[in-house]
Amino acid sequence: MMTALRLAIRFLLSRKSRTILSIIGISLGFALLFATNILMTSLEVANEGIAEEKYGRYEIIAGYQTASSFLTDEQVKDIQSYQEVSRTSSFLYPYIGDDHPYQSVTQLQPMYIGVDCVPLTSEHPLGKLSSGTLPGNGEIAIPYSWAKSHHLSIGSELTLPFPPGKDRTVRVSGILAKSEHTNFIFLFERKWLADATGQSGHTTTVMLDLSDLREKEAVLQKLNEIDPDLYIDRQAAKDTERSQLGGLNLSSRDWVPP
């Protein structure tokens, strides 16, 4: 036994240089592989951050572009239950469409939009605020330009028409970010606006954030099963940005939401 041990030690000593070089080579290989993985992960995170800052932290908007078609509360709950969906935010456009009977009454006002008071709403270009908060019951978020021209601020009150019901007085809870996209919209709490305009249980569009981008096609298929005529914005520009930055290469279909 001792003889075998001595022979093994002698062999290792005689091959010491080669053994050390082999160990160093293997160690460097593992270190390089580990560093490469860290670099790739860091690049993917950085690229995703760039895309999200530019296009928001959501992947899909699905719904309609007319007030005569809408998603029901049951359909919205079904969409929220998709295992691929991590967050949602719903929007109501009560007077959308050229043939809406009350458009002439509200045409001198910015477009009314009902939103959910959740963080995901602020990821949409129309939901970004310069100050204040998203509206709750009986509250409104107004355009930056409207606030300046009408000398309004957080806490101000204004009375607006809400066909087919009566005029209502609302309190300013927030000022929208200064942008051409928000110059002509008023934001209200969605369920409050639905009640005020006789559209309880209606949702015009729903915005989705996904837990896994690789499941995007699966979610789109499920949405098409709800209604093949459903309009879908799948953030095509965001997918293109990811592809150009070296991120996920996802196919796209364009739609600009109302």
HELIX and SHEET records of a PDB file:
HELIX    1   1 MET A    2  SER A   14  1                                  13    
HELIX    2   2 LYS A   16  TYR A   55  1                                  40    
HELIX    3   3 ASP A   73  GLN A   80  1                                   8    
HELIX    4   4 GLN A  103  THR A  106  1                                   4    
HELIX    5   5 PRO A  119  GLU A  123  5                                   5    
HELIX    6   6 PRO A  125  GLY A  127  5                                   3    
HELIX    7   7 TYR A  144  SER A  149  1                                   6    
HELIX    8   8 GLU A  180  THR A  182  5                                   3    
HELIX    9   9 ARG A  190  ALA A  196  1                                   7    
HELIX   10  10 LEU A  213  GLU A  215  5                                   3    
HELIX   11  11 LYS A  216  ILE A  226  1                                  11    
HELIX   12  12 ALA A  236  GLN A  244  1                                   9    
SHEET    1   A 9 LEU A 129  GLY A 132  0                                        
SHEET    2   A 9 ARG A 168  LEU A 176 -1                                        
SHEET    3   A 9 GLU A 139  ILE A 142  1                                        
SHEET    4   A 9 ILE A 185  GLU A 189 -1                                        
SHEET    5   A 9 MET A 111  VAL A 115  1                                        
SHEET    6   A 9 VAL A  85  LEU A  92 -1                                        
SHEET    7   A 9 THR A 205  LEU A 210 -1                                        
SHEET    8   A 9 ILE A  60  GLY A  63 -1                                        
SHEET    9   A 9 TYR A 231  ASP A 233 -1                                        
SHEET    1   B 2 LEU A  71  THR A  72  0                                        
SHEET    2   B 2 HIS A 202  THR A 203 -1                                        
SHEET    1   C 3 LEU A 129  GLY A 132  0                                        
SHEET    2   C 3 ARG A 168  LEU A 176 -1                                        
SHEET    3   C 3 GLU A 157  LEU A 160 -1                                        
END                                                                             
